[in-house]
Amino acid sequence: MKTILFNLNDKELEQFITDLGQPRFRAKQIREWLNRGAPDFGVMKNIPEDLRNKLSEIAETLPVKIVKKLESSDNQTTKFLLELTDGEQIECVLMRTTYGNSVCVSSQAGCAMGCKFCASTLLGLKRNLTVNEMYAQVLTAQWELRGDRLRDIRPNGDANNGDVSHIVVMGTGEPLQNTENVIGFLERANGELNISWRRITVSTCGIVPGINELNKWGRPINLAISLHAPTDELRGQIMPINNRYKLNEVLDAAFAFSDTHNRQLMIEYILLGKYDKNGSVVIYNASAEHAEKLSNLLHNHNVMVNLIPWNCVDERDFASISGNAVHRFQDILIKNGIHTRIRRERGADIGSACGQLRLKNAKGNR
């Protein structure tokens, strides 16, 4: 197996390079390329060609390798299918916006949560990702943005400097089943990439001990709760985690985090329909009654509800509801004093919108 140079510390990298008969300063040059997200040794133009060729034979740059890259029709969203050193595959998504460049990071290979509306859990959980594997996803996006700058591709009105500015841990996997590594990754992103805590979001389906651990950790990140139903009975039908941690337990832990760090709590709510026996779409979790019950749960708390029209997943038997039904649900929340927005989905045409991440092109699932 080839050595992953990114996984070596500075002393180990220097030893690796000098063992090849190279001067020590080459290790520093290579480290600079690694920290930029260099996908291979061929791009390292200040390194002698014979050394680049040798390194290509015995080493890899990052612990992730691009298997496939998909671009949305508006050129603002890029989805990467990445292979890890053990052959497992993950996905991450780069979203270019007028307020910055955001990377949606996966925290696990696969997912064990079993949410009935989501594609990410279809193959089950393979393993947790390491700090380096999560960090390398951001560097992969950073390298893509470097290419944007060379090609002078920017979103209209873009005021950022072209680097990754926001991180959302909302990709494949449940971050709070891998809390220690997620925290280590975020500490590194904040310290080395200077990404503000307030531009970092961690999303969970409701792992209460993990939420409490984030609270104890003490960094003022954004917390997002995947709620998707206003009652335990309904939530339990679509989210098995609700059988372990009930709605009130999850929300109490989340409100405590929000209050401690003075951060607005984000509530993710996918609006679902079902097909009746005649093939017509009927409301599943997005009726007026559901909106009123959700309002009662969130009343008098500092929250923002992100309403997410369901994105089609072929293997699931849900349906998208009408735009009118989405807006009626939103209107009731607003009437009840709940801050609410309808999320603009990015990259739905390449399967990178909320709930769509899956290894559709991965080995064994072609």
C-alpha positions in Angstrom: 0.0 0.0 0.0 1.3 3.5 -0.9 2.2 5.9 1.9 -0.2 8.8 2.3 2.1 11.8 2.8 -0.7 14.0 4.2 -1.1 11.6 7.1 2.6 12.0 8.1 3.6 14.7 10.6 6.4 17.1 9.7 9.1 15.0 11.2 7.8 11.8 9.6 7.5 13.5 6.2 11.1 14.9 6.5 12.4 11.4 7.3 10.4 9.9 4.3 12.0 12.5 1.9 15.5 12.3 3.2 15.4 8.5 3.0 14.9 9.0 -0.7 18.2 10.9 -0.8 16.6 14.3 -1.0 17.4 17.4 0.9 15.2 18.3 3.9 13.8 21.4 2.4 11.9 19.3 -0.2 9.7 18.1 2.7 8.6 21.7 3.4 7.9 22.3 -0.3 5.8 19.1 -0.4 3.9 20.1 2.8 2.9 23.4 1.3 1.4 21.6 -1.7 -0.4 19.1 0.5 -1.9 21.9 2.6 -3.3 23.4 -0.6 -5.0 20.1 -1.5 -2.8 19.0 -4.3 -4.4 15.8 -5.8 -1.2 14.4 -7.2 2.5 15.0 -7.4 2.4 16.1 -11.1 1.2 19.5 -10.1 4.2 20.2 -7.8 6.2 22.1 -10.4 8.9 23.3 -8.0 9.8 19.6 -7.3 12.2 17.9 -9.7 10.5 15.7 -12.2 12.4 12.6 -11.2 11.3 13.0 -7.6 7.7 13.6 -8.7 7.8 10.4 -10.7 9.3 8.5 -7.8 6.7 9.8 -5.3 3.9 8.8 -7.8 5.2 5.2 -7.6 5.4 4.9 -3.8 3.0 7.5 -2.3 -0.3 9.4 -2.5 -0.8 13.0 -1.6 -4.2 13.0 0.3 -6.2 10.2 2.1 -9.0 10.8 -0.5 -8.9 10.4 -4.2 -11.4 11.8 -6.7 -13.2 9.0 -8.5 -15.9 11.1 -10.1 -16.8 14.8 -10.2 -20.3 16.1 -11.2 -21.1 19.7 -12.0 -24.6 21.2 -11.6 -26.2 22.9 -14.6 -25.6 26.4 -13.1 -21.9 25.6 -12.4 -22.3 26.6 -8.8 -22.4 23.2 -7.2 -19.8 20.4 -7.5 -20.2 16.9 -6.1 -17.2 14.7 -5.5 -17.2 11.0 -5.3 -14.0 10.2 -3.2 -12.3 7.0 -2.5 -10.5 6.3 0.8 -7.3 4.3 1.1 -9.2 1.2 2.2 -11.5 1.3 -0.9 -14.5 2.8 0.9 -16.2 5.7 -0.9 -17.8 8.9 0.3 -19.2 12.1 -1.2 -18.7 15.8 -0.4 -20.3 18.8 -2.1 -18.9 22.3 -2.9 -21.5 25.1 -3.1 -20.5 28.4 -4.5 -22.7 31.3 -3.3 -22.6 35.1 -3.2 -21.9 35.0 0.6 -19.0 32.5 0.3 -18.0 29.0 -0.6 -19.5 26.2 1.5 -18.4 22.5 1.7 -20.8 19.8 2.8 -18.6 17.3 4.6 -19.3 13.6 5.2 -18.4 12.3 8.7 -18.9 8.5 8.0 -18.7 6.1 5.2 -22.3 5.1 5.0 -24.9 5.8 7.7 -26.6 3.7 10.3 -29.5 6.0 11.1 -32.0 4.4 8.7 -34.1 7.5 8.1 -36.9 6.4 5.7 -36.7 9.4 3.4 -32.9 9.6 2.9 -30.6 8.0 0.3 -27.4 8.2 2.5 -28.4 5.3 4.7 -29.3 2.8 1.9 -26.0 0.9 2.1 -25.7 1.0 5.9 -22.7 2.2 8.0 -19.2 1.1 6.9 -17.0 3.1 9.3 -16.2 6.4 10.9 -14.0 8.9 9.0 -10.7 10.1 10.5 -9.9 13.8 11.1 -7.6 13.7 8.1 -10.3 12.2 5.9 -12.7 14.9 6.8 -10.1 17.7 6.5 -9.0 16.4 3.1 -12.6 16.8 1.8 -12.3 20.6 2.5 -8.9 20.7 0.8 -10.3 18.9 -2.2 -12.9 21.7 -2.5 -10.2 24.3 -1.9 -8.2 22.9 -4.8 -11.3 23.1 -7.0 -11.7 26.7 -6.1 -8.1 27.4 -7.0 -9.0 26.1 -10.4 -12.0 28.5 -10.5 -9.7 31.4 -9.9 -7.4 30.3 -12.7 -10.3 30.1 -15.0 -11.9 33.3 -13.5 -15.1 31.5 -12.6 -17.0 33.3 -9.8 -20.7 33.5 -8.8 -22.3 36.7 -9.8 -21.7 39.3 -7.1 -19.2 37.1 -5.3 -17.4 39.1 -2.6 -15.3 36.4 -1.1 -11.7 35.6 -1.8 -12.3 32.3 -3.5 -11.4 30.1 -0.5 -13.7 27.8 1.5 -15.5 30.1 4.0 -18.2 27.8 5.4 -18.3 24.2 6.5 -21.5 22.2 7.1 -21.1 18.6 8.5 -24.3 17.5 6.7 -23.0 14.9 4.3 -23.2 11.2 4.6 -23.2 9.8 8.1 -24.3 10.9 11.6 -21.6 13.3 12.9 -22.4 12.7 16.6 -21.7 9.0 16.2 -18.1 10.2 15.4 -18.0 13.2 17.8 -14.3 13.0 18.8 -13.1 13.0 15.2 -15.6 15.7 14.1 -14.4 18.0 16.9 -10.8 17.3 16.0 -11.5 18.1 12.3 -13.4 21.4 13.2 -10.5 22.5 15.5 -8.1 22.0 12.7 -10.3 23.8 10.1 -10.7 26.7 12.5 -7.0 26.9 13.4 -5.4 26.2 10.0 -8.0 27.5 7.5 -9.2 30.4 9.7 -12.8 29.4 9.3 -14.9 31.1 12.0 -16.8 29.0 14.4 -19.9 31.0 13.4 -19.5 29.7 9.8 -19.4 26.1 10.9 -22.6 23.9 11.2 -23.0 20.4 12.6 -26.3 18.6 11.8 -27.6 15.7 13.8 -30.7 13.6 13.8 -30.7 13.8 17.6 -27.9 11.9 19.3 -28.4 13.5 22.8 -25.1 12.5 24.4 -23.3 14.0 21.3 -25.2 17.3 21.6 -24.3 17.5 25.3 -20.6 16.8 24.3 -20.7 19.6 21.8 -22.1 21.9 24.5 -19.3 20.9 26.9 -16.7 21.4 24.1 -17.8 25.0 24.2 -17.3 26.4 20.7 -20.0 28.7 19.3 -20.7 26.7 16.2 -24.2 26.4 14.6 -26.2 23.3 15.6 -28.9 21.9 13.2 -31.4 19.3 14.3 -33.0 17.1 11.7 -36.5 17.0 13.2 -38.9 16.2 10.3 -42.0 15.5 12.5 -43.7 17.3 15.4 -44.8 14.2 17.4 -42.9 11.1 18.7 -45.4 8.8 16.9 -44.9 10.3 13.5 -41.1 10.8 13.9 -40.7 7.3 15.0 -42.2 6.0 11.8 -39.6 7.8 9.6 -36.6 8.1 12.0 -35.6 5.1 14.0 -33.4 7.2 16.3 -36.6 8.5 17.8 -37.0 5.2 19.5 -33.8 5.9 21.5 -34.1 9.7 22.0 -37.5 11.2 22.2 -38.4 14.6 20.8 -38.4 16.4 24.1 -35.0 14.9 25.1 -33.5 16.1 21.7 -35.0 19.5 21.9 -34.0 20.1 25.5 -30.4 19.3 24.7 -30.5 21.4 21.6 -32.1 24.4 23.4 -29.5 24.1 26.1 -26.7 24.3 23.5 -28.4 27.3 21.8 -28.8 29.2 25.1 -25.3 28.5 26.3 -23.6 29.7 23.1 -26.2 32.4 22.2 -26.6 30.8 18.7 -29.9 30.4 16.8 -30.8 26.8 16.7 -31.5 25.5 13.2 -34.4 23.0 12.7 -34.4 21.0 9.5 -37.8 19.8 8.4 -38.3 17.8 5.2 -41.9 18.2 3.8 -43.1 14.8 2.7 -46.1 13.5 0.8 -47.3 10.0 0.1 -49.1 8.4 -2.8 -52.6 7.1 -2.0 -54.1 4.0 -3.7 -55.2 6.2 -6.6 -51.7 7.5 -7.2 -52.5 11.0 -5.8 -50.2 12.8 -3.5 -51.4 13.3 0.1 -49.8 15.2 2.9 -47.7 13.1 5.3 -46.0 15.5 7.7 -46.9 18.9 6.4 -50.5 19.5 7.2 -51.8 22.6 9.1 -52.1 20.5 12.2 -48.5 19.5 11.9 -47.4 23.1 11.5 -49.4 24.1 14.7 -47.8 21.3 16.7 -44.3 22.2 15.4 -45.0 25.8 16.4 -45.9 24.7 20.0 -42.6 22.7 20.3 -40.5 25.7 19.2 -42.4 28.6 20.7 -40.3 31.1 22.8 -37.0 29.6 21.6 -34.4 31.2 19.3 -34.8 29.0 16.3 -34.8 29.1 12.5 -36.8 26.4 10.7 -35.4 25.4 7.4 -38.3 23.9 5.3 -37.0 21.4 2.8 -39.2 20.2 0.0 -38.4 16.5 -0.4 -35.9 15.6 -3.1 -36.7 12.5 -5.0 -34.9 9.3 -4.0 -35.8 6.4 -6.3 -35.7 3.7 -3.5 -38.1 5.6 -1.2 -41.9 5.7 -1.5 -42.5 9.3 -0.5 -43.6 12.1 -2.8 -43.0 15.8 -3.2 -45.9 18.0 -2.1 -47.0 21.1 -4.0 -45.5 24.5 -3.7 -48.8 25.8 -2.3 -48.7 23.2 0.5 -45.1 24.2 1.3 -46.0 27.9 1.6 -49.1 27.2 3.6 -47.0 25.3 6.1 -44.5 28.2 6.2 -47.3 30.8 6.7 -48.6 29.0 9.8 -45.2 28.9 11.4 -44.6 32.6 10.6 -48.1 33.5 12.0 -47.0 31.8 15.2 -43.8 33.8 15.5 -41.4 31.1 14.3 -38.6 32.3 12.0 -38.9 30.2 8.9 -37.4 29.9 5.4 -37.7 27.5 2.5 -34.3 26.2 1.7 -33.0 26.7 -1.8 -31.8 23.4 -3.0 -28.4 23.3 -4.7 -27.3 20.6 -7.1 -30.5 18.6 -7.2 -29.7 17.8 -10.8 -26.5 16.0 -9.7 -28.0 14.3 -6.6 -26.3 16.6 -4.1 -29.4 18.2 -2.5 -30.6 17.4 1.0 -31.3 13.7 1.5 -29.9 12.7 -1.9 -26.3 11.9 -1.1 -25.6 8.3 -1.9 -22.9 6.3 -3.6 -24.9 5.7 -6.7 -21.8 5.3 -8.7 -19.8 3.5 -6.1 -18.5 0.0 -6.3 -21.3 -2.6 -5.8 -24.0 0.0 -6.4 -23.8 0.8 -10.1 
